[in-house]
Amino acid sequence: MTWHVVSLAGTSDKFTPRLRKGDDALIVPFEIPGHGETIQSSVSDTLSNHSLSLSPNPHDLLNAAIAAYTADVRIPRSGAFENWTRDIRLYLSVRDVSPWSEASKTLEDLLSFLTGDHWTVKVRKAPKSYGFHPKKRRKPIELKTNTVCLFSGGLDSFIGAVDAIETLGSIALVGHHSAGGGATSRSQGLSLAALRTVYSEDLTPFLQFWVSPPKGQQHVSETSTRGRSIMFFGLGVAVASAVSADRLVVPENGLISLNVPLTESRLGSYTTRTTHPYVVTLVRKLLGELQIDVEPTLPYRFQTKGEMVSNCRNQSVIRAGLKATMSCSHPSANRFTARNPNIHCGYCIPCIIRRSAIRASVKRDPTEYAFVDLSQPLKGQRGSDIRAMRLALNRYLTRPPRIGNLLVAGPLPASDDELSKYLGVFSRGLDEVRRFLARYR
């Protein structure tokens, strides 16, 4: 079956797709008060609080990103091919159709790579009455920066913010969480508080967005939210274009970015593909086609996590802020076994890489982990990540990694020199983990 995801732009947009037998539709309305499926979000208020306006192309791209995210979390994978690959047709309503003739194809490639589904993007002209109408604020918060940095609340984004402030003097931070807050919102708040013990609010303006897709009649909520990546980019690009910043900093270490599967059965499960070099290449291509003058950059693509910590431009800030950051892939999973429901589990892949990095750089780790001693057997699925990691480490010890191993996760548009650097950061990242796990036999 095919899911038809329809983005409606305002009350005048009456578009209805033609459905074949067995198909279904998901409506994603924007600026339609009273509509039962209206997107709930803080986007308009957050931008208005900072007196920011969006031009048509960045606004349409953000709507496309929110619609794709909505589809990802609300269209069930059960019943799809192998209970995974969905067939999704996304109908976008945009103000300027002409640049989307090529951009729609790039967006298809980007969404397909991010989510593992088959996407088709159809574009139509939005009603003339539709546009971005921010609320007027008496005392808007003025942004005095020309650099934007994605801020997830993780260790890498914390280092990225510190380095950018130390280098450039100020930076606008962009965060996202689901409605109701949760561990992601809490970690962003704690990380921001740690930054502001040293840097003033003027140097660290934080635009935190939340977006809540409608649940629809089936009340589905998919746990695999790979589409969140495109929305994070959409928000970052929107803010960057609104403040006339030409650079969007995407802080992520090279080992995680490469997303190399640990075993053949875990293709793509290493982590999300948010910062894979191919994703960033496609995002750059998409922005160029839409004539949006923002350049996403991966400044740490050739550094391990441990090297990021060691090379941070303000060591006192990073050491004091370590405990505030969140790297765990499922912090809420330990709410029944730990006093703090948002602590790190200690055994997932991001936790293992974090622990290895801190051990390799600052030695003492102040982070609280639900499971500290990894030499003890972990029951059920809890032990799957560390078992896969040990298998990969043993395999690469016998046969060192090659470029072909990196390409399993996706294309790497790069020069020979860059490919060599990618291979180097992958090997060094594995070495960090190997030295750490050697303590737990």
DRENDO-1510 file (C-alpha; in Angstrom, 1 decimal, always signed):
<recs>
REC; n; res; u; v; w
REC; 1; MET; +0.0; +0.0; +0.0 .
REC; 2; THR; +1.0; +3.6; -0.5 .
REC; 3; TRP; +0.6; +6.3; +2.2 .
REC; 4; HIS; -0.3; +9.7; +0.8 .
REC; 5; VAL; +0.9; +12.5; +3.1 .
REC; 6; VAL; -0.7; +15.8; +2.3 .
REC; 7; SER; +0.7; +19.1; +3.5 .
REC; 8; LEU; -2.0; +21.7; +3.5 .
REC; 9; ALA; -0.9; +25.4; +3.5 .
REC; 10; GLY; -3.6; +27.5; +5.2 .
REC; 11; THR; -7.4; +27.4; +5.0 .
REC; 12; SER; -7.6; +28.0; +1.3 .
REC; 13; ASP; -5.6; +24.8; +0.4 .
REC; 14; LYS; -8.3; +22.2; -0.5 .
REC; 15; PHE; -6.0; +19.7; -2.2 .
REC; 16; THR; -7.1; +16.0; -2.0 .
REC; 17; PRO; -5.0; +13.2; -3.4 .
REC; 18; ARG; -6.4; +10.3; -5.5 .
REC; 19; LEU; -6.2; +7.1; -3.6 .
REC; 20; ARG; -6.1; +3.7; -5.0 .
REC; 21; LYS; -7.7; +0.7; -3.3 .
REC; 22; GLY; -5.8; -0.2; -0.2 .
REC; 23; ASP; -4.0; +3.2; +0.0 .
REC; 24; ASP; -4.4; +5.5; +3.0 .
REC; 25; ALA; -3.8; +9.3; +3.6 .
REC; 26; LEU; -2.3; +11.4; +6.4 .
REC; 27; ILE; -3.2; +15.1; +6.4 .
REC; 28; VAL; -0.6; +17.5; +7.8 .
REC; 29; PRO; -2.3; +21.0; +8.0 .
REC; 30; PHE; -0.4; +24.2; +8.6 .
REC; 31; GLU; -2.1; +27.4; +9.9 .
REC; 32; ILE; -5.6; +25.9; +9.8 .
REC; 33; PRO; -7.2; +26.7; +13.2 .
REC; 34; GLY; -9.7; +24.1; +14.4 .
REC; 35; HIS; -8.6; +21.4; +12.0 .
REC; 36; GLY; -8.5; +18.1; +13.8 .
REC; 37; GLU; -5.1; +17.1; +12.6 .
REC; 38; THR; -3.4; +20.5; +13.0 .
REC; 39; ILE; +0.3; +20.4; +13.9 .
REC; 40; GLN; +1.0; +21.6; +17.4 .
REC; 41; SER; +4.3; +23.3; +17.7 .
REC; 42; SER; +6.3; +26.2; +19.2 .
REC; 43; VAL; +7.9; +27.2; +15.9 .
REC; 44; SER; +5.9; +30.4; +15.3 .
REC; 45; ASP; +6.1; +31.6; +18.9 .
REC; 46; THR; +9.9; +30.8; +19.2 .
REC; 47; LEU; +10.7; +32.7; +16.0 .
REC; 48; SER; +8.5; +35.6; +16.9 .
REC; 49; ASN; +10.1; +35.8; +20.4 .
REC; 50; HIS; +13.3; +36.6; +18.6 .
REC; 51; SER; +11.7; +38.8; +16.0 .
REC; 52; LEU; +12.6; +36.4; +13.2 .
REC; 53; SER; +10.8; +36.1; +9.9 .
REC; 54; LEU; +11.1; +33.4; +7.3 .
REC; 55; SER; +11.3; +33.9; +3.6 .
REC; 56; PRO; +9.3; +31.5; +1.4 .
REC; 57; ASN; +11.9; +28.8; +0.5 .
REC; 58; PRO; +13.2; +28.2; +4.1 .
REC; 59; HIS; +9.6; +28.3; +5.3 .
REC; 60; ASP; +8.5; +25.8; +2.7 .
REC; 61; LEU; +11.5; +23.6; +3.5 .
REC; 62; LEU; +10.7; +23.6; +7.2 .
REC; 63; ASN; +7.0; +22.7; +6.5 .
REC; 64; ALA; +8.3; +19.8; +4.3 .
REC; 65; ALA; +10.6; +18.7; +7.1 .
REC; 66; ILE; +7.8; +18.7; +9.7 .
REC; 67; ALA; +5.5; +16.8; +7.3 .
REC; 68; ALA; +8.2; +14.2; +6.7 .
REC; 69; TYR; +8.8; +13.9; +10.5 .
REC; 70; THR; +5.0; +13.5; +11.0 .
REC; 71; ALA; +4.9; +10.8; +8.4 .
REC; 72; ASP; +7.8; +9.0; +10.0 .
REC; 73; VAL; +6.3; +8.8; +13.5 .
REC; 74; ARG; +2.6; +8.3; +12.5 .
REC; 75; ILE; +2.7; +5.8; +9.6 .
REC; 76; PRO; +3.0; +2.3; +11.0 .
REC; 77; ARG; +5.8; +0.0; +9.7 .
REC; 78; SER; +3.7; -3.0; +10.5 .
REC; 79; GLY; +2.2; -4.2; +7.3 .
REC; 80; ALA; +4.9; -2.6; +5.2 .
REC; 81; PHE; +7.4; -4.6; +3.2 .
REC; 82; GLU; +9.2; -6.8; +5.7 .
REC; 83; ASN; +7.4; -4.8; +8.4 .
REC; 84; TRP; +9.9; -2.0; +7.7 .
REC; 85; THR; +10.0; -0.3; +4.2 .
REC; 86; ARG; +7.0; +2.0; +3.7 .
REC; 87; ASP; +5.9; +3.5; +0.4 .
REC; 88; ILE; +5.2; +7.2; +1.1 .
REC; 89; ARG; +4.0; +9.9; -1.3 .
REC; 90; LEU; +4.5; +13.4; +0.1 .
REC; 91; TYR; +2.5; +16.3; -1.4 .
REC; 92; LEU; +4.0; +19.7; -0.7 .
REC; 93; SER; +2.4; +23.0; -1.0 .
REC; 94; VAL; +5.0; +25.7; -1.7 .
REC; 95; ARG; +5.1; +29.4; -2.7 .
REC; 96; ASP; +7.7; +29.1; -5.5 .
REC; 97; VAL; +7.4; +25.9; -7.5 .
REC; 98; SER; +10.3; +26.4; -9.9 .
REC; 99; PRO; +13.3; +25.6; -7.7 .
REC; 100; TRP; +11.5; +22.5; -6.4 .
REC; 101; SER; +11.6; +20.7; -9.8 .
REC; 102; GLU; +15.1; +19.5; -8.9 .
REC; 103; ALA; +14.9; +19.9; -5.2 .
REC; 104; SER; +12.0; +17.5; -4.9 .
REC; 105; LYS; +14.2; +14.7; -6.3 .
REC; 106; THR; +17.0; +15.5; -3.9 .
REC; 107; LEU; +14.5; +15.5; -1.0 .
REC; 108; GLU; +13.3; +12.1; -2.1 .
REC; 109; ASP; +16.9; +10.8; -2.0 .
REC; 110; LEU; +17.5; +12.4; +1.4 .
REC; 111; LEU; +14.4; +11.0; +3.1 .
REC; 112; SER; +14.8; +7.6; +1.6 .
REC; 113; PHE; +18.4; +7.4; +2.9 .
REC; 114; LEU; +17.4; +8.7; +6.4 .
REC; 115; THR; +14.4; +6.6; +7.0 .
REC; 116; GLY; +15.0; +3.5; +4.9 .
REC; 117; ASP; +11.6; +3.9; +3.1 .
REC; 118; HIS; +10.6; +4.7; -0.5 .
REC; 119; TRP; +9.6; +8.3; -0.8 .
REC; 120; THR; +8.0; +10.2; -3.7 .
REC; 121; VAL; +7.7; +14.0; -3.5 .
REC; 122; LYS; +5.0; +15.9; -5.4 .
REC; 123; VAL; +4.9; +19.7; -5.4 .
REC; 124; ARG; +2.1; +22.1; -6.1 .
REC; 125; LYS; +1.5; +25.9; -5.8 .
REC; 126; ALA; +0.4; +27.1; -2.4 .
REC; 127; PRO; -2.5; +29.6; -2.2 .
REC; 128; LYS; -1.5; +33.2; -2.5 .
REC; 129; SER; -3.0; +33.9; +0.9 .
REC; 130; TYR; -0.5; +31.5; +2.6 .
REC; 131; GLY; +2.6; +32.9; +4.3 .
REC; 132; PHE; +4.6; +33.1; +7.5 .
REC; 133; HIS; +2.9; +35.6; +9.8 .
REC; 134; PRO; +4.9; +35.9; +13.1 .
REC; 135; LYS; +3.2; +37.4; +16.1 .
REC; 136; LYS; +4.5; +40.8; +17.1 .
REC; 137; ARG; +6.3; +41.0; +20.4 .
REC; 138; ARG; +6.6; +44.2; +22.4 .
REC; 139; LYS; +10.1; +43.3; +23.5 .
REC; 140; PRO; +11.6; +40.7; +21.2 .
REC; 141; ILE; +14.9; +39.0; +22.1 .
REC; 142; GLU; +17.4; +40.4; +19.6 .
REC; 143; LEU; +19.9; +38.0; +18.2 .
REC; 144; LYS; +23.4; +39.3; +17.7 .
REC; 145; THR; +25.2; +36.4; +16.0 .
REC; 146; ASN; +25.9; +35.1; +12.5 .
REC; 147; THR; +26.5; +31.5; +13.3 .
REC; 148; VAL; +24.0; +28.8; +14.2 .
REC; 149; CYS; +24.8; +25.5; +15.9 .
REC; 150; LEU; +22.5; +22.5; +16.4 .
REC; 151; PHE; +22.2; +21.8; +20.1 .
REC; 152; SER; +20.9; +18.4; +21.1 .
REC; 153; GLY; +22.0; +18.3; +24.7 .
REC; 154; GLY; +24.6; +15.7; +23.9 .
REC; 155; LEU; +28.3; +15.9; +24.6 .
REC; 156; ASP; +29.3; +16.6; +21.0 .
REC; 157; SER; +26.9; +19.5; +20.6 .
REC; 158; PHE; +28.1; +20.9; +24.0 .
REC; 159; ILE; +31.7; +20.8; +22.7 .
REC; 160; GLY; +30.6; +22.3; +19.4 .
REC; 161; ALA; +28.9; +25.2; +21.2 .
REC; 162; VAL; +32.0; +25.8; +23.4 .
REC; 163; ASP; +34.4; +25.8; +20.5 .
REC; 164; ALA; +32.2; +28.1; +18.4 .
REC; 165; ILE; +31.8; +30.6; +21.2 .
REC; 166; GLU; +35.5; +30.6; +22.0 .
REC; 167; THR; +36.3; +31.0; +18.3 .
REC; 168; LEU; +33.6; +33.4; +17.1 .
REC; 169; GLY; +32.4; +35.1; +20.3 .
REC; 170; SER; +28.7; +34.2; +20.1 .
REC; 171; ILE; +26.4; +31.6; +18.6 .
REC; 172; ALA; +22.7; +30.9; +18.3 .
REC; 173; LEU; +21.8; +27.4; +19.5 .
REC; 174; VAL; +18.9; +25.5; +18.0 .
REC; 175; GLY; +17.3; +22.6; +19.9 .
REC; 176; HIS; +14.3; +20.4; +19.4 .
REC; 177; HIS; +12.2; +18.1; +21.6 .
REC; 178; SER; +8.8; +16.5; +21.4 .
REC; 179; ALA; +5.8; +17.9; +23.2 .
REC; 180; GLY; +5.9; +17.5; +26.9 .
REC; 181; GLY; +9.7; +17.7; +27.3 .
REC; 182; GLY; +11.2; +14.5; +28.6 .
REC; 183; ALA; +14.8; +13.5; +28.7 .
REC; 184; THR; +15.8; +15.4; +25.6 .
REC; 185; SER; +14.4; +18.7; +26.8 .
REC; 186; ARG; +15.9; +18.1; +30.3 .
REC; 187; SER; +19.4; +17.4; +28.9 .
REC; 188; GLN; +19.3; +20.5; +26.7 .
REC; 189; GLY; +18.3; +22.6; +29.7 .
REC; 190; LEU; +21.1; +21.2; +31.9 .
REC; 191; SER; +23.7; +21.6; +29.1 .
REC; 192; LEU; +22.6; +25.1; +28.5 .
REC; 193; ALA; +22.8; +25.9; +32.2 .
REC; 194; ALA; +26.4; +24.5; +32.3 .
REC; 195; LEU; +27.3; +26.7; +29.3 .
REC; 196; ARG; +25.9; +29.8; +31.0 .
REC; 197; THR; +27.9; +29.4; +34.1 .
REC; 198; VAL; +30.7; +30.8; +31.9 .
REC; 199; TYR; +29.1; +32.4; +28.9 .
REC; 200; SER; +26.3; +35.0; +29.1 .
REC; 201; GLU; +22.9; +34.6; +27.6 .
REC; 202; ASP; +23.8; +37.2; +25.0 .
REC; 203; LEU; +26.6; +34.9; +23.8 .
REC; 204; THR; +24.4; +31.7; +23.9 .
REC; 205; PRO; +20.8; +32.6; +22.7 .
REC; 206; PHE; +18.9; +29.3; +22.7 .
REC; 207; LEU; +15.9; +28.7; +20.4 .
REC; 208; GLN; +14.3; +25.5; +21.6 .
REC; 209; PHE; +11.5; +24.2; +19.4 .
REC; 210; TRP; +8.9; +21.5; +20.0 .
REC; 211; VAL; +6.7; +19.9; +17.4 .
REC; 212; SER; +3.9; +17.5; +18.1 .
REC; 213; PRO; +2.4; +15.6; +15.1 .
REC; 214; PRO; -1.3; +14.8; +15.3 .
REC; 215; LYS; -2.0; +11.2; +16.4 .
REC; 216; GLY; -4.6; +10.6; +13.7 .
REC; 217; GLN; -7.3; +7.9; +13.9 .
REC; 218; GLN; -4.8; +5.0; +14.3 .
REC; 219; HIS; -2.9; +6.7; +17.2 .
REC; 220; VAL; +0.3; +5.2; +15.9 .
REC; 221; SER; +3.7; +6.3; +17.3 .
REC; 222; GLU; +6.7; +4.7; +15.7 .
REC; 223; THR; +9.7; +4.3; +18.0 .
REC; 224; SER; +12.1; +4.6; +15.1 .
REC; 225; THR; +12.2; +8.4; +14.4 .
REC; 226; ARG; +14.9; +8.7; +11.8 .
REC; 227; GLY; +12.8; +11.4; +10.1 .
REC; 228; ARG; +13.5; +13.7; +13.1 .
REC; 229; SER; +16.9; +14.3; +11.5 .
REC; 230; ILE; +15.4; +16.2; +8.6 .
REC; 231; MET; +13.3; +18.3; +10.9 .
REC; 232; PHE; +16.4; +19.2; +13.0 .
REC; 233; PHE; +18.1; +20.4; +9.8 .
REC; 234; GLY; +14.9; +22.2; +8.8 .
REC; 235; LEU; +14.8; +24.2; +12.0 .
REC; 236; GLY; +18.5; +24.9; +11.9 .
REC; 237; VAL; +18.3; +26.2; +8.3 .
REC; 238; ALA; +15.3; +28.3; +9.1 .
REC; 239; VAL; +17.0; +30.1; +12.0 .
REC; 240; ALA; +20.3; +30.4; +10.0 .
REC; 241; SER; +18.5; +32.0; +7.1 .
REC; 242; ALA; +16.5; +34.3; +9.3 .
REC; 243; VAL; +19.6; +35.7; +11.0 .
REC; 244; SER; +21.5; +35.8; +7.7 .
REC; 245; ALA; +24.0; +33.3; +9.0 .
REC; 246; ASP; +25.9; +31.5; +6.2 .
REC; 247; ARG; +27.0; +28.6; +8.4 .
REC; 248; LEU; +25.1; +25.9; +10.3 .
REC; 249; VAL; +27.4; +24.0; +12.6 .
REC; 250; VAL; +26.5; +20.3; +13.0 .
REC; 251; PRO; +28.7; +18.9; +15.8 .
REC; 252; GLU; +29.2; +15.1; +15.7 .
REC; 253; ASN; +32.3; +13.0; +16.0 .
REC; 254; GLY; +33.5; +11.0; +13.0 .
REC; 255; LEU; +32.9; +7.5; +14.4 .
REC; 256; ILE; +29.2; +8.1; +15.0 .
REC; 257; SER; +28.7; +10.1; +11.8 .
REC; 258; LEU; +30.0; +7.2; +9.6 .
REC; 259; ASN; +27.3; +4.9; +11.0 .
REC; 260; VAL; +29.2; +1.8; +10.1 .
REC; 261; PRO; +27.2; -1.3; +11.1 .
REC; 262; LEU; +28.9; -3.5; +13.7 .
REC; 263; THR; +27.7; -6.7; +12.2 .
REC; 264; GLU; +26.0; -7.8; +9.0 .
REC; 265; SER; +22.7; -8.2; +10.8 .
REC; 266; ARG; +22.8; -4.6; +12.2 .
REC; 267; LEU; +23.0; -2.6; +9.0 .
REC; 268; GLY; +22.2; +0.9; +9.8 .
REC; 269; SER; +21.4; +0.2; +13.5 .
REC; 270; TYR; +24.6; +1.8; +14.8 .
REC; 271; THR; +22.8; +5.1; +15.3 .
REC; 272; THR; +20.6; +7.4; +13.3 .
REC; 273; ARG; +22.0; +8.8; +10.0 .
REC; 274; THR; +21.6; +12.4; +10.9 .
REC; 275; THR; +25.2; +13.4; +10.3 .
REC; 276; HIS; +26.4; +10.8; +7.8 .
REC; 277; PRO; +28.6; +12.6; +5.2 .
REC; 278; TYR; +26.1; +11.6; +2.5 .
REC; 279; VAL; +23.2; +13.2; +4.4 .
REC; 280; VAL; +25.1; +16.4; +4.7 .
REC; 281; THR; +26.0; +16.3; +1.0 .
REC; 282; LEU; +22.3; +15.9; +0.1 .
REC; 283; VAL; +21.3; +18.7; +2.5 .
REC; 284; ARG; +23.8; +21.0; +0.8 .
REC; 285; LYS; +22.6; +20.1; -2.6 .
REC; 286; LEU; +19.0; +20.6; -1.5 .
REC; 287; LEU; +19.8; +24.1; -0.1 .
REC; 288; GLY; +21.6; +25.0; -3.3 .
REC; 289; GLU; +18.7; +24.0; -5.4 .
REC; 290; LEU; +16.3; +26.1; -3.2 .
REC; 291; GLN; +18.7; +29.0; -3.3 .
REC; 292; ILE; +19.1; +29.1; +0.5 .
REC; 293; ASP; +22.5; +30.5; +1.3 .
REC; 294; VAL; +23.3; +28.3; +4.3 .
REC; 295; GLU; +26.3; +25.9; +4.5 .
REC; 296; PRO; +25.9; +22.9; +6.9 .
REC; 297; THR; +29.4; +22.1; +8.2 .
REC; 298; LEU; +30.7; +19.0; +10.0 .
REC; 299; PRO; +33.8; +20.4; +11.8 .
REC; 300; TYR; +34.5; +17.2; +13.7 .
REC; 301; ARG; +34.0; +14.6; +11.0 .
REC; 302; PHE; +37.7; +13.6; +11.2 .
REC; 303; GLN; +37.9; +13.6; +15.0 .
REC; 304; THR; +37.0; +10.8; +17.5 .
REC; 305; LYS; +34.8; +11.7; +20.4 .
REC; 306; GLY; +37.9; +11.4; +22.7 .
REC; 307; GLU; +39.8; +13.8; +20.4 .
REC; 308; MET; +36.8; +16.2; +20.5 .
REC; 309; VAL; +37.0; +16.3; +24.3 .
REC; 310; SER; +40.8; +16.6; +24.4 .
REC; 311; ASN; +40.8; +19.4; +21.8 .
REC; 312; CYS; +38.0; +21.4; +23.2 .
REC; 313; ARG; +39.1; +25.1; +23.4 .
REC; 314; ASN; +38.0; +25.5; +27.0 .
REC; 315; GLN; +38.9; +22.5; +29.1 .
REC; 316; SER; +37.5; +23.8; +32.3 .
REC; 317; VAL; +34.1; +24.3; +30.8 .
REC; 318; ILE; +34.0; +20.9; +29.2 .
REC; 319; ARG; +35.1; +19.1; +32.3 .
REC; 320; ALA; +32.6; +20.9; +34.5 .
REC; 321; GLY; +29.8; +20.4; +32.0 .
REC; 322; LEU; +30.4; +16.7; +31.2 .
REC; 323; LYS; +27.8; +15.5; +33.7 .
REC; 324; ALA; +25.1; +17.8; +32.3 .
REC; 325; THR; +25.2; +16.3; +28.8 .
REC; 326; MET; +23.2; +13.3; +27.6 .
REC; 327; SER; +24.6; +10.7; +25.1 .
REC; 328; CYS; +22.4; +7.7; +25.9 .
REC; 329; SER; +20.1; +6.4; +23.1 .
REC; 330; HIS; +17.4; +5.4; +25.6 .
REC; 331; PRO; +17.8; +7.3; +28.9 .
REC; 332; SER; +14.2; +6.7; +30.1 .
REC; 333; ALA; +14.6; +2.9; +29.8 .
REC; 334; ASN; +16.1; +2.8; +33.3 .
REC; 335; ARG; +13.3; +4.6; +35.1 .
REC; 336; PHE; +12.4; +1.5; +37.1 .
REC; 337; THR; +16.0; +0.5; +38.0 .
REC; 338; ALA; +17.5; +3.9; +38.9 .
REC; 339; ARG; +16.7; +6.8; +41.2 .
REC; 340; ASN; +17.2; +9.2; +38.3 .
REC; 341; PRO; +14.9; +8.3; +35.3 .
REC; 342; ASN; +17.1; +10.2; +32.9 .
REC; 343; ILE; +20.6; +8.8; +33.7 .
REC; 344; HIS; +22.7; +7.1; +31.1 .
REC; 345; CYS; +22.2; +3.3; +30.7 .
REC; 346; GLY; +25.9; +2.7; +30.3 .
REC; 347; TYR; +25.7; -0.2; +27.8 .
REC; 348; CYS; +24.2; +1.2; +24.6 .
REC; 349; ILE; +26.5; +2.0; +21.7 .
REC; 350; PRO; +26.4; +5.8; +22.3 .
REC; 351; CYS; +27.1; +5.2; +26.0 .
REC; 352; ILE; +30.1; +2.9; +25.3 .
REC; 353; ILE; +31.6; +5.5; +22.9 .
REC; 354; ARG; +31.0; +8.2; +25.4 .
REC; 355; ARG; +32.6; +6.3; +28.2 .
REC; 356; SER; +35.6; +5.3; +26.0 .
REC; 357; ALA; +36.1; +9.0; +24.9 .
REC; 358; ILE; +36.0; +10.3; +28.5 .
REC; 359; ARG; +38.4; +7.6; +29.7 .
REC; 360; ALA; +40.8; +8.4; +26.8 .
REC; 361; SER; +40.8; +12.2; +27.5 .
REC; 362; VAL; +39.9; +13.3; +31.0 .
REC; 363; LYS; +40.2; +9.9; +32.8 .
REC; 364; ARG; +37.6; +10.6; +35.5 .
REC; 365; ASP; +34.1; +10.2; +34.3 .
REC; 366; PRO; +31.5; +12.1; +36.5 .
REC; 367; THR; +28.5; +10.7; +34.5 .
REC; 368; GLU; +26.0; +8.6; +36.3 .
REC; 369; TYR; +25.4; +5.2; +34.6 .
REC; 370; ALA; +22.7; +2.7; +35.5 .
REC; 371; PHE; +25.1; -0.1; +34.6 .
REC; 372; VAL; +28.7; +0.6; +35.4 .
REC; 373; ASP; +30.5; -2.7; +35.4 .
REC; 374; LEU; +30.3; -4.1; +31.8 .
REC; 375; SER; +32.1; -7.3; +32.8 .
REC; 376; GLN; +28.8; -8.5; +34.3 .
REC; 377; PRO; +26.4; -10.3; +32.0 .
REC; 378; LEU; +23.5; -8.1; +30.8 .
REC; 379; LYS; +20.1; -9.8; +30.4 .
REC; 380; GLY; +18.2; -10.0; +27.2 .
REC; 381; GLN; +18.5; -7.1; +24.7 .
REC; 382; ARG; +20.6; -5.1; +27.2 .
REC; 383; GLY; +23.7; -7.1; +26.2 .
REC; 384; SER; +23.2; -7.0; +22.4 .
REC; 385; ASP; +25.1; -3.7; +21.8 .
REC; 386; ILE; +28.2; -4.7; +23.8 .
REC; 387; ARG; +28.2; -8.2; +22.2 .
REC; 388; ALA; +28.0; -6.6; +18.8 .
REC; 389; MET; +30.8; -4.1; +19.6 .
REC; 390; ARG; +33.1; -6.9; +20.9 .
REC; 391; LEU; +32.5; -8.9; +17.7 .
REC; 392; ALA; +33.3; -5.9; +15.6 .
REC; 393; LEU; +36.5; -5.1; +17.5 .
REC; 394; ASN; +37.7; -8.7; +17.3 .
REC; 395; ARG; +37.0; -8.8; +13.6 .
REC; 396; TYR; +38.8; -5.5; +12.8 .
REC; 397; LEU; +41.7; -6.6; +15.0 .
REC; 398; THR; +42.2; -9.6; +12.8 .
REC; 399; ARG; +41.5; -7.7; +9.6 .
REC; 400; PRO; +41.9; -3.9; +9.9 .
REC; 401; PRO; +39.1; -1.8; +8.5 .
REC; 402; ARG; +39.2; -0.8; +4.8 .
REC; 403; ILE; +37.3; +1.9; +2.8 .
REC; 404; GLY; +34.8; -0.8; +1.7 .
REC; 405; ASN; +33.7; -1.3; +5.3 .
REC; 406; LEU; +32.8; +2.4; +5.5 .
REC; 407; LEU; +30.8; +2.3; +2.3 .
REC; 408; VAL; +28.5; -0.3; +3.6 .
REC; 409; ALA; +26.7; +2.4; +5.5 .
REC; 410; GLY; +26.3; +4.7; +2.5 .
REC; 411; PRO; +28.1; +6.6; -0.2 .
REC; 412; LEU; +31.0; +8.8; +0.8 .
REC; 413; PRO; +31.4; +11.7; -1.6 .
REC; 414; ALA; +35.0; +12.6; -0.8 .
REC; 415; SER; +38.5; +13.0; -2.3 .
REC; 416; ASP; +41.1; +10.2; -1.8 .
REC; 417; ASP; +42.6; +12.3; +1.0 .
REC; 418; GLU; +39.3; +12.7; +2.8 .
REC; 419; LEU; +38.5; +9.0; +2.4 .
REC; 420; SER; +41.9; +8.2; +4.1 .
REC; 421; LYS; +40.9; +10.6; +6.9 .
REC; 422; TYR; +37.5; +8.9; +7.3 .
REC; 423; LEU; +39.2; +5.6; +7.6 .
REC; 424; GLY; +41.7; +7.0; +10.1 .
REC; 425; VAL; +39.0; +8.4; +12.4 .
REC; 426; PHE; +37.0; +5.1; +12.2 .
REC; 427; SER; +40.1; +3.1; +13.2 .
REC; 428; ARG; +41.1; +5.5; +16.0 .
REC; 429; GLY; +37.5; +5.5; +17.3 .
REC; 430; LEU; +37.5; +1.8; +17.5 .
REC; 431; ASP; +40.8; +1.9; +19.3 .
REC; 432; GLU; +39.4; +4.2; +21.9 .
REC; 433; VAL; +36.6; +1.7; +22.5 .
REC; 434; ARG; +38.9; -1.3; +22.5 .
REC; 435; ARG; +41.1; +0.3; +25.2 .
REC; 436; PHE; +38.1; +1.1; +27.3 .
REC; 437; LEU; +36.5; -2.4; +27.1 .
REC; 438; ALA; +39.8; -4.1; +27.9 .
REC; 439; ARG; +39.0; -3.1; +31.5 .
REC; 440; TYR; +35.9; -5.3; +31.4 .
REC; 441; ARG; +36.9; -8.9; +30.6 .
</recs>
